[in-house]
Each structure stands twice: as C-alpha cells, then as structure tokens.
Amino acid sequence: MNGKGWRDLGSRLGKLAVVLMAVSLLAGCAGRVAVEDRHPDDPWEGFNRGVYAFNDGLDRALLRPAAVAYDTVTPDPLQRGVSNFFSNLGELRTALNSLLQGKPANAGLATGRFVINTTVGILGLVDVATQMEITADKEDFGQTLGVWGVGEGPYLVLPFFGPSTVRDTAGLPVDWVTYPTHQLNDRDLEIFLTALNLVDKRADLLDQEALIRGDRYVFIRDAYLQRRRFEVSDGELGDDPFASDDFDFDFDDDDFDFGDEASDGAGEAD
C-alpha cells in the first residue's frame, strides 16, 4: 500500500473512531456512577467506562479480528521473532529511564541486551541475551515520574491507548519519542511497524482473555493498577507493619505455658 492508500485508510478509520467515540461517551455519561459507588482510584468511572466501550468496540471490529488472523497464519517461531524484535527496541527506552531513575546497573544490562540481541540475535529477532541469563527490568517514563515522587493520580482510560493513570499519561509523549520506530524518516514504514507491533501485542493477549471473569472493566482496571504499582516500586510491597518498633506484642512466657494439663490432654488423645 502506497502513502496515499495509508492516508485514505487512516482517514476512514478516523471518521469511524469519532462516531464510535461520541456514542460511547454519551453512553458513559448516561450511566454515571453514583458518588458513593465510585472506586477511590477511579473517580472518573462514568467517563472511563464510555472510553472503554469505545475502545472495546474498536477492538472487536478491527484489532481482535486482525490479531486472530495474524495468530492463525503466522507460525509461532515467527511470532516470537516479531515480539523479540519490538521488545529489543524497547531496551533503549529502558536504558534511558534507568539512568533517569538512578539505576546505572539496570541501564547497563538493558544496553548490553540491546547490543547482544541486535548483533548476535539478528536485529533482535532472537533473544540471545535472555538465553545468556542477562535480564533487565523494563522501565518507562511513567515509572520514572513515580520514582521522582509524582503521584499516580486517578485511573484514566485513553482512547486507543486503553488503561492509564494521569501520571502514566503524562509520560506517554516521552515514551513515544524515545521508541526507535518513531524516529524513522519513512512515514509508511513507521506506520507499518507500529501497526505490526500493535497486532502482535494483541495476539499475545488472545489466550489470556479466558481468564477475565465478571465485569471486564473492573478486572482490567484493577489488574493494570496492581501491575503498575508493582513496577514503580520494583516489587517492594512497603514496610512490614509487624516489623515496626511501634507495634508491641504484649505477651509474656506465661501466656504460652500450658502446663501439665496440655500434656495430659495430649496423652489422653493418644
């Protein structure tokens, strides 16, 4: 498809998106959530559900069918290669944000992974670094803002992008410009790679859809917030309240001395 073809397709999809978005937002506003029923992390639930409905409609109409077709016709080894290729490009973003977070060791690991996989791994198609047990924690600018002390803010569902928070949304422009595909001078190639990355990521989620139970909106919201908090804190769950000096166990040895009665009871039970 030439440049004009891509632009025409983009124009049609844009018009469809505007219509779906308007309908979804009207539905979301019509079904506002009562104040007392709002989740503390999701004060804009009425709006968010409207955007979620729009995204879900777009997914069912376009993205999911494309992902199913891609998953059907693309052999598993090739799918892994595509996933590895885009993951490898993300190592540069991880290296940059690791430095911004004061994590030089993780930045070095991410840089090493990129060099090894780009060269020995044939442009990242093969994840040689992981086979060599060289791993790095993924980092993005939303996590960097969290490390700098910026609060996550309310949960927010973005058109096209999906689950986010105010803080993560603020980090998106930096993540966008630091991903290598957005630095290409060839606009058509950039669009193709972006679309391929999106379809590949969606195909990876096909098997996980069966795990969703109950309200899909709530499931996705809670899963997203838990994952992001885990990533920002590097897996730390905070201080153990039972390890605090302020938490005093007011017990003495006599409280655990059951005496001969406990022994006799054990003997009778035998």
Secondary structure per residue as TSV (DSSP state, phi and psi in degrees):
chain	resnum	aa	ss	phi	psi
A	1	M	-	360.0	130.4
A	2	N	-	-81.6	-178.9
A	3	G	H	-61.5	-39.7
A	4	K	H	-63.6	-39.0
A	5	G	H	-62.5	-43.6
A	6	W	H	-61.9	-42.6
A	7	R	H	-65.6	-40.1
A	8	D	H	-64.1	-42.7
A	9	L	H	-62.7	-42.9
A	10	G	H	-62.8	-37.5
A	11	S	H	-65.0	-43.3
A	12	R	H	-64.0	-45.4
A	13	L	H	-63.9	-35.8
A	14	G	H	-64.0	-43.3
A	15	K	H	-64.0	-42.5
A	16	L	H	-62.0	-40.9
A	17	A	H	-63.3	-41.2
A	18	V	H	-61.9	-43.9
A	19	V	H	-63.3	-49.0
A	20	L	H	-62.4	-39.3
A	21	M	H	-63.9	-44.4
A	22	A	H	-62.2	-45.2
A	23	V	H	-62.5	-43.4
A	24	S	H	-66.8	-41.3
A	25	L	H	-66.9	-37.0
A	26	L	H	-63.2	-40.1
A	27	A	H	-65.7	-39.2
A	28	G	H	-67.1	-41.3
A	29	C	H	-67.8	-34.5
A	30	A	H	-68.7	-28.2
A	31	G	T	-109.4	48.6
A	32	R	-	-58.4	144.2
A	33	V	-	-86.6	133.8
A	34	A	-	-58.9	144.8
A	35	V	G	-55.6	-42.7
A	36	E	G	-69.5	-16.9
A	37	D	G	-96.9	-2.4
A	38	R	-	-72.6	140.6
A	39	H	-	-72.1	138.0
A	40	P	T	-59.2	-27.8
A	41	D	T	-90.3	-2.9
A	42	D	-	-134.6	62.4
A	43	P	T	-69.2	-17.0
A	44	W	T	-103.6	35.7
A	45	E	H	-59.5	-38.2
A	46	G	H	-58.5	-49.5
A	47	F	H	-63.5	-45.9
A	48	N	H	-61.1	-39.2
A	49	R	H	-65.6	-34.5
A	50	G	H	-64.1	-45.1
A	51	V	H	-67.0	-38.3
A	52	Y	H	-60.4	-42.7
A	53	A	H	-62.3	-39.7
A	54	F	H	-61.9	-49.9
A	55	N	H	-61.5	-39.6
A	56	D	H	-66.5	-40.0
A	57	G	H	-64.0	-41.1
A	58	L	H	-65.7	-38.7
A	59	D	I	-64.2	-46.5
A	60	R	I	-66.8	-34.0
A	61	A	I	-81.0	-35.0
A	62	L	I	-125.6	-57.1
A	63	L	I	-70.1	-46.7
A	64	R	H	-63.8	-46.0
A	65	P	H	-58.0	-39.0
A	66	A	H	-64.9	-40.0
A	67	A	H	-67.1	-39.6
A	68	V	H	-63.9	-44.1
A	69	A	H	-63.1	-43.1
A	70	Y	H	-61.8	-43.1
A	71	D	H	-67.3	-31.4
A	72	T	H	-74.9	-42.1
A	73	V	H	-94.6	-15.0
A	74	T	S	-99.4	120.7
A	75	P	-	-58.9	149.5
A	76	D	H	-55.9	-43.3
A	77	P	H	-60.1	-37.1
A	78	L	H	-70.9	-38.3
A	79	Q	H	-61.4	-42.1
A	80	R	H	-63.3	-38.4
A	81	G	H	-62.9	-42.6
A	82	V	H	-63.5	-45.7
A	83	S	H	-61.8	-42.3
A	84	N	H	-62.7	-39.8
A	85	F	H	-60.2	-49.9
A	86	F	H	-71.7	-35.3
A	87	S	H	-63.6	-37.3
A	88	N	H	-64.8	-39.8
A	89	L	H	-62.3	-31.7
A	90	G	H	-69.7	-14.4
A	91	E	H	-63.6	-30.7
A	92	L	H	-66.6	-39.8
A	93	R	H	-64.8	-41.7
A	94	T	H	-62.4	-42.5
A	95	A	H	-61.9	-45.0
A	96	L	H	-62.9	-48.9
A	97	N	H	-69.9	-29.5
A	98	S	H	-63.9	-40.7
A	99	L	H	-65.1	-41.4
A	100	L	H	-65.4	-25.3
A	101	Q	T	-92.5	0.3
A	102	G	T	74.4	37.2
A	103	K	-	-121.5	71.4
A	104	P	H	-62.6	-32.0
A	105	A	H	-64.6	-45.3
A	106	N	H	-67.5	-35.0
A	107	A	H	-62.8	-40.9
A	108	G	H	-65.2	-39.7
A	109	L	H	-65.4	-43.2
A	110	A	H	-64.4	-40.6
A	111	T	H	-65.1	-42.2
A	112	G	H	-62.4	-41.0
A	113	R	H	-61.3	-43.4
A	114	F	H	-62.9	-45.1
A	115	V	H	-64.6	-45.9
A	116	I	H	-65.9	-47.7
A	117	N	H	-71.1	-31.3
A	118	T	H	-71.5	-33.5
A	119	T	H	-92.9	-72.6
A	120	V	T	-65.7	-33.3
A	121	G	T	-87.0	12.9
A	122	I	T	57.0	72.2
A	123	L	T	60.2	25.4
A	124	G	T	88.3	2.3
A	125	L	T	-67.0	-27.6
A	126	V	S	-117.0	128.6
A	127	D	-	-86.4	75.2
A	128	V	H	-67.8	-35.9
A	129	A	H	-60.2	-41.8
A	130	T	H	-65.7	-38.4
A	131	Q	H	-62.1	-28.1
A	132	M	T	-88.0	6.4
A	133	E	T	62.7	34.6
A	134	I	-	-103.7	108.4
A	135	T	-	-128.2	155.2
A	136	A	-	-140.8	148.1
A	137	D	-	-75.3	131.3
A	138	K	-	-66.6	135.8
A	139	E	-	-133.3	145.1
A	140	D	-	-137.9	178.0
A	141	F	H	-73.4	-25.6
A	142	G	H	-61.7	-41.7
A	143	Q	H	-66.2	-38.1
A	144	T	H	-61.0	-43.8
A	145	L	H	-61.0	-38.3
A	146	G	H	-63.8	-41.2
A	147	V	H	-65.5	-33.3
A	148	W	T	-76.0	-2.7
A	149	G	T	97.6	7.5
A	150	V	-	-76.0	126.7
A	151	G	-	-65.2	151.2
A	152	E	-	-71.1	-24.4
A	153	G	-	71.5	-178.9
A	154	P	S	-65.6	156.3
A	155	Y	E	-65.6	142.3
A	156	L	E	-145.2	127.6
A	157	V	E	-98.0	122.2
A	158	L	E	-98.3	141.4
A	159	P	T	-57.8	133.6
A	160	F	T	74.2	-43.3
A	161	F	T	-83.3	-28.9
A	162	G	E	87.6	-146.6
A	163	P	E	-60.0	140.4
A	164	S	E	-162.8	-175.5
A	165	T	E	-133.9	171.4
A	166	V	H	-59.1	-41.6
A	167	R	H	-65.9	-45.5
A	168	D	H	-64.8	-35.4
A	169	T	H	-63.3	-40.0
A	170	A	H	-64.2	-27.3
A	171	G	H	-84.8	-12.2
A	172	L	H	-59.9	-44.5
A	173	P	H	-58.2	-39.9
A	174	V	H	-67.6	-42.2
A	175	D	H	-62.1	-36.0
A	176	W	H	-65.2	-49.6
A	177	V	H	-75.7	-18.0
A	178	T	T	-94.3	1.3
A	179	Y	S	-91.5	126.5
A	180	P	G	-53.6	-34.7
A	181	T	G	-64.0	-22.7
A	182	H	G	-84.4	0.2
A	183	Q	G	-102.0	3.6
A	184	L	-	-73.2	143.8
A	185	N	S	-82.2	-18.4
A	186	D	-	-88.8	105.8
A	187	R	H	-64.0	-41.7
A	188	D	H	-63.3	-40.7
A	189	L	H	-66.6	-38.6
A	190	E	H	-62.0	-44.6
A	191	I	H	-63.9	-42.6
A	192	F	H	-62.5	-47.1
A	193	L	H	-66.2	-38.2
A	194	T	H	-63.6	-43.5
A	195	A	H	-65.6	-42.4
A	196	L	H	-63.0	-42.4
A	197	N	H	-61.8	-42.1
A	198	L	H	-65.3	-45.6
A	199	V	H	-66.6	-39.1
A	200	D	H	-63.8	-43.3
A	201	K	H	-64.5	-38.9
A	202	R	H	-67.1	-36.8
A	203	A	H	-64.6	-33.0
A	204	D	H	-65.6	-22.0
A	205	L	T	-92.5	-5.6
A	206	L	T	-59.4	-44.8
A	207	D	G	-70.9	-24.7
A	208	Q	G	-81.7	-15.1
A	209	E	G	-60.5	-31.8
A	210	A	G	-66.7	-17.0
A	211	L	G	-80.2	-16.0
A	212	I	-	-75.2	127.5
A	213	R	-	-124.5	149.0
A	214	G	S	70.7	-141.7
A	215	D	-	-70.9	111.7
A	216	R	H	-61.8	-37.8
A	217	Y	H	-60.6	-48.5
A	218	V	H	-65.7	-42.0
A	219	F	H	-58.8	-48.7
A	220	I	H	-66.2	-41.2
A	221	R	H	-60.9	-51.1
A	222	D	H	-65.8	-39.3
A	223	A	H	-65.0	-40.7
A	224	Y	H	-64.9	-48.7
A	225	L	H	-63.0	-40.9
A	226	Q	H	-64.0	-43.6
A	227	R	H	-65.1	-43.9
A	228	R	H	-66.9	-38.5
A	229	R	H	-65.9	-36.8
A	230	F	H	-63.9	-41.9
A	231	E	H	-69.1	-43.3
A	232	V	H	-64.4	-37.8
A	233	S	T	-87.8	3.6
A	234	D	T	55.7	35.6
A	235	G	T	84.5	0.2
A	236	E	-	-80.4	132.6
A	237	L	-	-97.4	7.1
A	238	G	-	95.3	178.0
A	239	D	-	-71.0	145.3
A	240	D	-	-78.6	116.4
A	241	P	G	-61.6	-25.3
A	242	F	G	-78.9	-11.3
A	243	A	G	-94.8	-0.7
A	244	S	S	-76.8	145.8
A	245	D	T	-67.9	-19.8
A	246	D	T	-80.7	-12.0
A	247	F	-	-97.5	106.3
A	248	D	-	-108.6	122.8
A	249	F	-	-85.0	113.0
A	250	D	-	-92.0	66.6
A	251	F	-	-122.9	152.8
A	252	D	-	-129.1	176.0
A	253	D	G	-60.8	-32.4
A	254	D	G	-63.8	-26.1
A	255	D	G	-66.9	-20.1
A	256	F	G	-110.8	8.9
A	257	D	-	-97.2	101.6
A	258	F	-	-88.1	-6.7
A	259	G	H	65.8	-161.9
A	260	D	H	-71.3	-24.8
A	261	E	H	-61.7	-37.9
A	262	A	H	-67.4	-38.8
A	263	S	H	-65.2	-43.6
A	264	D	H	-63.6	-39.0
A	265	G	H	-63.4	-37.6
A	266	A	H	-67.1	-37.3
A	267	G	H	-67.1	-40.2
A	268	E	H	-66.4	-35.0
A	269	A	H	-64.7	-33.6
A	270	D	-	-66.8	360.0
